[in-house]
Amino acid sequence: MPVHQPPNLLDTPEALLTLNTVKQLTGFSKTTIYRRMEDEEHPFPRPKKLSKACVRWPAGVVKQWLQEVIDAPQ
């Protein structure tokens, strides 16, 4: 029986990520994610507001931010 593998959401740039998914991908807490949005050097992308109580991050934007942070000089 084949093993089911969840899709890699970062490979689908138009996928919309929940806060919990962003926390898992970054290893950051909710507080850290929102604080990083104010960072001057590498601000974390702001979410898209889909409704009054629903925000999502485009996977492509999160992936690009992660790559920029990895590639940034120390």
Secondary structure, 3 states (H helix, E strand, C coil): CCCCCCCCHHHCCCCEECHHHHHHHHCCCHHHHHHHCCCCCCCCCCCEEEECCEEEEEHHHHHHHHHHHHHCCC
